[in-house]
Structure formats: C-alpha cells, structure tokens
Amino acid sequence: MSSVQVTPYGSWRSPITSELIVSETIKLGQIVLDGSEVYWSESRPAEGGRNVIVRWSHDGKMEDLTAKPFDARTRVHEYGGGAFVVSGGTIYFSNFSDQRLYEQKSNLEPRSLSSPGARRYGNFTVDKSRNRLICVREDHGSGASEPVNTIVAFNLSKNQEEQVLVTGNDFYSSPRISPDGSFLAWLTWNHPNLPWDGTELWLGTFRSDGAIGETLKVAGDLNESIFQPEWSSDGVLYFVSDRDEWWNFYRYRDDQLEIVYKRDCDFGRPQWLLDMSTYGFESRNRIICTYTSKGIWHLAKLNCASGDLEDIETPFTEIWNLRVSSKHAVFCAGSPTQSASVIRFDLESRKFHPLRSSSDIKVDKDYISIPQPIEFPTENEKTSHAFFYPPQNCNYQAPSDELPPMLVKIHGGPTSATSASLAWDIQYWTSRGFAVLDVNYGGSSGYGRSYRQRLEGQWGIVDVDDCVNGARFLVEQGWVDRERLAIRGSSAGGYTTLCALTFRHIFKAGASYYGISDLEALAKETHKFEARYLDRLVGPYPASLDIYRQRSPIHHTHLLSCPLILFQGLEDEVVPPNQAEMMLEALKSKGLPVAYIPFEGEQHGFRRAETIQRALDSELYFYSRVFNFELPDPVVPIEIHNL
C-alpha cells in the first residue's frame, strides 16, 4: 500500500474524473409497473441526454424498448414528467423532438396517435373500459396569450381523435380513474399558485358518451397543497395534503373527508414533475409509502384501517418514484455510499433486489466522503439545515496548518431539497480536497409547510442568509478556510449564488449554472408554469418592481468584488441566455475575473455528456486559478477575462 502524500487541498489526484462520471452514469426517471414487468426511463448523457424506456421482465431479462431517434420525454410545464404509461405490454409515450404521442406495441415501430402541431402531452392513464388514453394536454398553438392546459382523452380506436374532458383552469395534473370506471379524480390550480402552494382535488362523473358530467371539489384551496390522489381497490379516494402543516394522508369516503395518518413529516414532494409518486397500494387497506424527516427518506407500511405506520428498515437515505403491486414495491433509491438504483422490494421476504444502477463507477469507499447532517443558527433565531461533506481521499492529506477550501452548494427550485444519497458531482470535489456544504435553506421542502413558506416574499434574502450563516458556522467550527469559500448553484440556486456574491462579502468566488440575474426579465420572459412564481417569492409584478430591481444582481454589479464563472444552455427557455450574457458584460466592464461557457443544444439543465464533463472541469480550472493551487492533471483551459 502506498504511503499517504502530504499535498495542498485542491491538488489531490482523484479517480473520480469528469470523464468517468459522464461515461459511467445515467439518470433514472419514471417507473411504471405492468403486471410482473417493470419499466423505467433513463436519461443517457452519452446519447445526448436521450430518454430510453427500459423493461425488466420477471425472468431477469432487461432490454431497451425505444430505439433511436425516439426520446421519451414530455415538455408539459417545461419540466415534464409522466412521459409514458404501459398497459398490457403496449407503451404510450411522448416523444421529445415533436412532442407527439406515440403507441408502441410489442416489437413494432412506434406509431403516432396525435396530430403534428404545438401540443404537448403527459401524465397518462389508460381508460380500459372505453379503450382510450387520458392525459394532461398543453396547447401552445391555441392563439391564447399563454398555453392552454386541459385534461383530454384519446380514442385508441380512432386515430388522432381527442376529447376535452376538463378545462377552464390554468393547470391540471394527476388524472386518476376509479376502479369501476365511473369517476375521474384530478388536481388543478391557477396562477399565481404553484402546486406546492395550493391545489384543488376534484371528482367528476363519467357520462355515457365518455365526457365528464357532474363535478365536485373534494378538498384543497389557495393555501392547501394536495399531492398524488389514488384510488384503493374498493373505490376509496386517498390523497396527501399539507392542510395541517405536513404532507399527511387523507381519504374521501362516504362523502366525508377523513384523516388517515398524521405525523410531523412529509409524505409528499413539491410537484415539479408530473406523475410523481410517494406511495401505492399493496392491498385495499395497506399502503407502502415513503416519507422524509430531517432530510432523510424512509420506507414504511401504513395500515389504513388501524392507522398504524410500520417503518421498514432500508440502507437508503433517499427514495423516490415508488410504485406498488400486491407482491412488490419498486422505486429509485440511493444512500451515501450507493448510487441511485432501481430497486425491487419483495413485500413478503422484505428483501431488496437492485435492477439497474445509475452508475457503473467502481471506486474504493476510502475515496467517498460521507455527508454529516448539520443544523445551524440563522436569522431571526431560526435554525436551518444542510449536509456537510469533508474532503476525503485515502491517498492524500493536507499540510497540518491548512484548512480546506469549501464549496457551498445550492439546490434549484427553490422549492426543492438536497439529499444525503451519493452524488458523484459532489465526490468529484471532495476527493480533490474540497469540503462541500449542501444547504437545505429556508424554503426547501421536507421540513413542513412553514419551513417552505420562509421564502415567501423573501427570495434573495432568506436563502442567501442561510447559505452565508452555514458557511460562517463551519468557519467558526474551524473546519474550513474562510479565505477560500466559494458558492455554486444552478437555476434558482444560480440566483442565490449571484445574490450571495453581490449582496454579501463572505464568498471569494462563485459558479452560476443557468442562474437568474434579472428578476424582472424572468417575470417577463419565463414559461407558463413559473410565470407567476415570483408573485409569492418576491411580490406581484409590476406592482413590486422596486423590490425586483433591489434583489436583481444585474442592477448592483458595483457591489461585486470576487471572481465568477457562468454556464448557460443556449436553448434554455426557463432562464434565457441573455441573463448570463448581461452579467458577463457587467463583470467584464467592472474588471473582475469572469468566465462564460455557453453550450449549444442545451436547455434548462445539462443533459449531454460532453457538456457535463466540460462544465465540471472548467469550474475546477477556474478555482485553481483564483485560489492559486496546482492541478495534478491537465485540464482544458478556459478564457478568464480580467485575470
């Protein structure tokens, strides 16, 4: 065994390279059960981010089903989700390039069910009794001031025939047909709400012609977020609601609302994607579910008759996309030492069977940094949450008088959350001698509705305060170098990054991935789903224009005093490229070190292998220059203006 080398932080040679990450890693998505067979989607950076539907058969055979050039991905709400469904071996999916709906039987070529045009489809469910497909439709060609969202039905016997079932509101999701085929349940909401703010659960009766007749609002309002309505086999409608602070279980039975289970934890998630799932029915009165407490996800069995919850011990810290049958639960899961995988859980033997890993990276555990959950004091005598990753590489240690540089990592959303499961893009840094603080600032999900609401009217303040106070906390503990603190984030996390660098002076460098620099431009130019998001986060526009400008880094570049690198997809419709470009020009004219890396063909969130690899290595090169440490291996240099 080789001796440990004493080498400055940042200069450690790591086996976790950007090339390894993109060549050996995929992103796991939606899971669908069809009888004994399991289907899932996986996004492959090596294929330009193409989403492939994969089938696992009960005999253990795994095969790709959607061949090139098909890409099973919908752009409803821009973020998509619920891009396919399977019934009796037939797949129905949305294809990314043309957003048309396709049917694929057995090994035949897919055939289009929808007409060419500007319509998008997602969140599918099969109406077997009427031989049709019900889904959410988003029409970008209606001539209205913004896309029109509806719930529609496709007649599978008559190609390209669509029947509008539900219309009139701004957004719809989660259409669910009752077991006897008599009723349709769905979620809906209107501007300025997003689904984690306030949604309504509706119930409609099918008429003989397949249209929706009488309707009833079951639950929900402007300040109650309802998640994942599902029918039990005996026709009882269950759902998750945060009407009493936490996303807990309720049901609608015999014309009455009932609480099924109440606990100070979240059984739901913010619905950034369509068709998200945290529970399913093992039987009429038994639910297999997941919940999160203090940033860690758990698996459990809920007895709906007695109201008892039994925890199921797992090795995982994050669980998502749960689907359940009478014999198995299938879900995506990961842990601090295990990459995200599709897991099949046998409900009788209680054994876990991995079906597909998101990563084939083989790295000794001595290179892996294990996250430490921390709580730290922040403004207004409140507490915030994060995961701290210390530097870790079994081949190196730093000089005794040196503290590590630290990256404060900001998740997107901002109503999202980070987790403690293995993330190779974090290990890329820690194995090179960086510490990482992954922050669940006020506004993040998983800590109850009140914690999420900390950000209302305070975006650009509360999130920034929490990131700053988290960094200060670790400096005061003597764990990191106060002179080498950097902050990085994507999308909303990019906005927090830019705000922290502009309005605070604790960080010495930053990296913004498709981050927002101009809130006013975002309010004017972003897509429908988030068009009124800022009403709650900042204030109504244009009435609160002064606040928008006060909190937009682009208007306060004179306050910037440290280096910045910007990454941007040139086809991004959520945060248009001009925001990064405006920031670039401002920093160039101010004389601050700044780099700008644009990517052709990328949208909001990078999907291509070459993009992900180039971004990681460019960010590392940038820090090596501004923090003055030597890289052990050559990296393609980038242009850094004013350096």
N, C-alpha and C positions, 0 to 999 in steps of 0.2 A: 504494500500500500504506500503510495507516495506521500511525502510529508506535506503538511499544510503550509501554503505560501502566505507570507505577510505582504499584502498588496492593498493600496488605497481602494476605498469604496468606489464603485462605478467602473473600475478597471478589471473586475473579475471576468475571466473567460467562462462562458456558460454553455452547457449543451442544449439549452432551450433557445434555439435560434428562431428568427422570424421565418426562415425557410421551412424549418421543421414544423412550426405552428400551422402554416398555411397548407403545407403538403400533407400533413397527417391529421387534419382537423376538419370536421364538418359541423354544421349547426342543425340540431334536431328540432323538429317542429310539431305539427299537429299529429295526434294519434286517433285512429279510428278502429273499432272492433267490428268484425263481420263474421258471426258465428265463432268458430275456433281460430280464425285467422286474424292477424294483427297487421295493420297498415300504419305507416307513418311517413311524414315528409322530411327530407333532409336537404339543406342548402349546402352546396359544394363549392367552396371558393375556387378549387382547381378547374371547375367548369363554368367560371364566370358568375358564380352565385346561383346557378340553376337549381330549382327546387324539384327534386325527384321523389315520386311516390314509390315506396318500398313495401313489399309484402313479406311477412313471416308466416309460414304455414305450420300447422301443428306437428308436422314431421321434422321440423327444424330447418327447412329449406328457406332461404332468403333470396329474393330477386327484385331487381328494378322493374317497374311497370311502365313508367313514362319515359319513352326514348327521346333523344334529341330530335327536333328542336323544342319539344314541349317543356314548359316550365310551369309547374302547378303553384301559381301564386296569384292572389287577387289584390287589386288596389282599392277596394272599398275602404273608405276612411283613410286612404293612402297607406296606412299601416297593415291593412289586410287581416289575415287570419281566417280560419274556416274555409280554406280554398278547395276542399274536396270532401266527398262522402262516398261510402261504399254500401251497396245493397245487393245481396245475392251474388257477389263476385263482380258486379258491374260498378265501375268507378265513374263518378261525375265530378269534374274539376274545372276550375277557372284557369285559363292559360294566360300567362303574363303578357306576352307580346301583343296580343289582340284583345285581351280581356273577354273573350267569348267563352261560353260554357260548352264543355265537351263531354261526350259519353264514350267510355271505353269498355267494351265487352271482351272478356276472355283475353286472347292474344291478338285481337283485331286492332286495326288502326283506329285512333280516336276519331269520332265524327262530331261536328259542331251541332249544337242544339239551338244556339242563339244566332240572331242576325248580326252582320257586321254593323258597327256603329260605335257610339260613345257610351255604351252601357257597361257596367261592371257588376259582378255577381259574387256572393259569398254567403257563408253561414247556412249551408244546405241541410235540409232534412227531407227524407223520402216519404211521400204520402202514398203508401202501398195500396190502400183501398180505392184510390182514384187514379192510380198509375201516373203520378206526377211528382215533380220536384218543387219544394217550396224553399225560398231563399230570400235574402236581402238583395235588392237591386239599387244601384246608384247610377242615375241617368245624367250624364254630362252633356247631352245633346238636346235637352228639352227646351232650350231658349230662355229658361228662367235665370235669375240673377246668380244663382248658385245651383249645384247639382241637386236633383230631386231624389230622395230616398223613399223606398216603398218596400213592402213585402209582396212578392209575386209567386205565382205557381206556373211551372212549365208542364204542359201536357206532353207526356213522353210518347204518346201515340200520334200526336200531330206536331211535327217538327216546327220549331220557331213560333209556336203559339204561346203567348204569355197572358196570364190573367192577374190583374192587380187585386190583391186581397185586402191590404191595409195601406192607407195613405193619409196624408194631411199633416203629419208632424215632421220635424227636421231629421230625426234619426230613428232607426229601428235595429233590433238585434234579437238573437235567441228565439226564433220561431220553433215551437215545440208542439207536436200533435199528440193529443191524448190517446191512450192505448186503444180505445174503441173507435177512434177516428172522428169523434163528434165535435171536438173542440180544438182550437188553436190558442196557445199562450204565446206572448211575446213581450219584449221590453221596448220601451220608447222613451225619448227625451227630446227636449227642444233647447235651442240657444237661449241663454248663454251657458247652460249646463253642459258638462261632460258626464259620462256615465258614472263616475265615482262621486259626483256631486249630488245628482238627483235624477232618478229614473222612475218610470211607472211600469207596473206589471198589469197587462190587460189579458182578458179572456174573451174569445169570440166563438160563436156557434156556427158551424158549417151548415149552409143551406144545401138543398138537394142538387143545385147546379154547381156546387163547389165553392161558391162565394161565401164571404163572411157576413152573417146576418146580425143578430143581437150581440152587443159587446158589453163588457163590464170591466171597470177598473178594480183590480183586486187589491193593490197596495201601491205605495210609493207617492212621492211628491217632490217638490223642488229641493228638499233637504233630506231625502232618504235615498240611498243608493241600493238598488236591488241587483243581485248577481245570480246568474245561472238558474232560471226556472227549469224544473224537471218533473216529469210525471212518474209516480210509482206505478207498479203493475196493476194496482186496484183503482187507478184513476184519481189519486190524490195529488194535488199540485204543490210541490215543495219549491223553496227558494231560499236564498241567503240575503239578509238585509242588515244594514247598519243603523236602523231606526233607533237603537238603544246603544249607540257609541261603537260597538264592534260588529263586524260582519258575522252574524249568527244565523242559525237555522229556524225557518218558519214554514208553515204549510197553510193551505186554504182547503178546508174540508167542511162539508155540510154547510156551506155559505158562511163559514166563520174562519177568521184568522187565528192561528194558534202558534205559540212559541214551542219549538221542538227541543232546542237545546241552547242554553245561554252560558257564555264563558267569556272572560276578558282576553280574547284572542281573535284573530281574523281567520274565518273560513272562506273568505273571498279575496279577490285581487282586483286592482284597477283594470278596467276593460279597455286596454289599449288595442287589443286584437279581438276580432270576432271569434266566437265559439270557444272561449276559454272555459276550463273545467277544473274544479277542485273536489268534486265528489261524484258518486254514481251509486246505483242500487245493486246490492248483492241479492236482495230479495225484497218482498213487499215492505217489510219493516226494518230492514237492515241496510245502512249506508256505509260505504267505505269512503273516507274523506281525508283531506289534508287541512292542516291549519298552521299558522305561523305565530310564534311567540318569541319576542325579543330577537327577531331576525332569523330564527331557525324554524324550518318547516318540519312538521311531524305527520305521521300516518296514523289513522285511528279508525275504529269501527263504532258507529252510532246506532244504538237500538232505538228506533223511532217510537216504539210502544212504551218502553220504560223511561226513555230519556237518558239512558246511561251511555257514557262515552268510554271506550276502552282503547288506550294507546297501544299501538303496535310498534314494537322496537325495530328500528332500522339503523343502518350505518350511514344514512343520508342526512344532509343538512338543508337541502333544497329539493322540493318535489313539485312537479307541475304537469299539466296536460293529462290528468288522471282520467282513465276510462275503466268501467267496471262491468263484468258479467257475473253470472251466478257462481263461477268457479275461479275466476282470476281478476286481478286488478293489474292494469298496465299503465305505466306512467314514465315520464322522464325524471331522472334524479341524479344528483351529484353529491359529493362530500369534499372536505378539504384535501383529500388525497386521491379522489377518484373523479375522473372526467364525467361529464354528463352522459348518461346512457339511457336507452330504452330498457325498462325493467318490467319483467312479467312476474307478478307475485301470486303464488298459489294460495288461495284463501283457506284451504284445508290443512296443508302441510306447513304453511307460513314460511315457505322458502322463496328466496328471491333468485330469479333467473335472468341474467343480463342477455338481451337480444342483440343490441347494437350499441357500440360506444361512439361517442362523438370524436374521439381522438385515439389514434394508434401510437401516440408518443410514448416511448418507453424511456423513462428517466428514473434514476435511483431516488428513493424517497429522501435521501440526505440532501438533495438539491431543492426540496419543496418547503416553502415557508408556510407554516400553519397559522391561520388567522386567529387573533385573540379578540373576542368581543369586548369592547370597552364602552363605558358611559362617561360622559364628561360634562362639566357645568358650562352653560351658555347663557345668553342674555335673559333678563327678566326672571332670574332664579330658576330657570328650567334646566332640564337635562336632555342631552342629545346622544345619538348612538353611532357607532362605527365599528369596523373591523380593522385591526392593526396587524400588518404583515412585517415582521422584522427581516432584515437581509439574511439570506441563507444560501450557502454554497460550501459543501464539505471540503472543497479543495483550498479554500481561502479564509483568511481572517484579516481584518484591517489593523493598522498600527494602533497601539493601545491608547494613544492620545487623540484618535479621530472618531468623530460621531458620523453616522451615515447621512447622506442626503435623503430627503423624503419627498415622494410624490403624493399629494392629496388628490384622490380620485373622486370625481363627481359623477354620479349616475345621471342618465337622461330622464326625461319625463316632463316636468319634475316630479310628478306623482308616480314614481316607480320606487324601486328599492334594490339595494345590492344584497348579495347573499354570501354565505361562507363556503360555497362549493368551489371546487378547483377551477381557476381561471388562468389559462396559460399566458394571457396577456399581462397578468399581474406577476406571475412567476418569471416571465421574461425580465422584469425589472429587479425583483428581489434576488434572483440568482446572480445578478451583476453587482449587487452591493447596495441597492436602493431599499429603503423602507417605503412601505405604501400604507396610506390611511384611506380606507374605502368608507365614505361617510353616508349614513342614512340621516340626513339633516331633517329639520322640521319641515313637514310637507311630504315626506316619504310615506309609503304605505307599509302596513304590517304592524303598526303601533296604535291603531284605533283612529276613529274619525277626527277626534280633537287634535291629534298629532298631525294628521294631514292638513287640517284647517289652519295650522300655524302659518301657512304660507299665503292664506287669503289676504290680498291687498299688500302682501309683504315680500313678493318675489323680488330678488335682488338685494334683500336685506337679511331676512331670517336665514336663508340658505348660505349666504356669504358669512354671516356671523358664526354659524355653526362650523363651517369649514375653517375659518380663522381660529375659533376657540379650540377646535380639535387639534390644530397644528400647535397652538400655544401650549395646550395641555401636555403634549408629548415633549415639547421643548423643555417645559418645566420639570417633567419627569427625568430629564437628562437622557432621553432615548434617541434624539435626532439633532442634527446640526441646524441651528437657527439661521445660519448664513446660506444654507443650501436647501431651502424649501421651495418646491415647485407645485403647481396646481394644474390639473388636466381634466378635461371633460368633453363630452360630445353632446350636440343638440342643446337641450336645456342645461346640461352640465357644462357645455361650452359657454353659455351665457353666464352662469355662476362663475366660471373661470375668468371671463373677461371683466366681470364686475369686481371680483376679488383683486385683480391686478390693477384696476382703475381706481377703486374707491377705498382700498386698504393698502397697507405697505408692509405686510409681513412676508409675502412671497417674492422670490428673487427671479422667477421665470415661470412661464406657463405654456400650455399647449391647448389650443381650441380646435376641436373637431366639429365642423359644420355648426359652429356656435352662433348665437344671436348677438349682434352688436347694436342693433337698432330696433327697439320695441315697436316704434311707430310703423316702421317698414313691415315688421312681422304682422302687426294688426291689419295692415292694408293688403298684404300680398299672400298670406298663408292660405292653406286649403280649408275646406268647409268644416271638417271635423274639429279643428282647433281655431276656427275663425273668431270665436268669442271667448276662448280660453282666458285671454288676458283680462276680461271683464272682472273675473274673480281674483286673479293673481296680482293685477295692477290696479285696475279701475276701468269703468266704461270709457270707450273711445268714441268720439274725440273729446268728450267732456273732461277727461282726466289727462289731457295732452301734456300739461306741465309735469305731471308725475312720470309719464312715458319718457319724456326728454331728460328728466332728472336721473332716471335709472338706466339710460342707454349709454353704454361706454363710448359709442361713437361720438357723442357730444361732449365728452370730457377727456379726450385723449391727452390734454395738457397735464392730467394727473398721473398718467402712466410713467413709470420710471424703471421698467425692467424688460428683459427680452421676451419675445413671444413668437411662437410658431403656429401657423394656421393651416388646417387641412380642410378641403372642400370638394364635394362632388358637384360637377358642373351641370348635372340634370336634377339637382335637388329642388323639389317643389315645396318642401316644408320650410326650409331655410334657404332662400335663393342665394346664389353665389355672390351677388353684389354686396351682401353684408360683410363677407370676409374681405372682399376687394376694397371696400371703403375703409375697413380697419387697417389693411395693409398700407394703403396710401397715407393714412394719417400717421402711422408709426414711422414710415419712411421719411416723411417730411419733418417729423419730430427728431429724427436722428437716433432712434432706438433700434437695437438689433432686432430684426424681424425676418421671418421666412414664410413663404406662402407656397403650398404644394397643392395644386388643383388636379383633379382626376376626371378625365373624360369617361363618360358612360356610367358614372356612379351617381346614385341618388342619395336619399337620406339614410345613412348607414352604409358602410362599405361592405361589399359582398365578394369582390374579386380577389383572388389570391395575391396577384401582383400589387394590388392597391394596399392590402393589409400589411404585406411584407414591407413595401416601400415606406408606409407611414410609420411603422414601428422603428425601423432602422433610421429613418430621418429624424425622428424625435430623439433617439439615443444620440445621434451625431450632434444634434442641436445642443443637448445638455452637456455633452463632452466639451463643446466649445465655450459655452457660457459659464460652466462650473470648473473648467480647466482640469480635466482628468484625461488620461490616455486610454484609448480603446485598445483592447488586446488583439482584436481582429479588424481588418479594414472594412469600412462601411462606405457605400457610395456617398460622396459628399453632396451637400445641397448648398444653394446660394443663400447666404445670410446677409441681408442688407445692413449696412451701417456697422459691420463688425470687421 
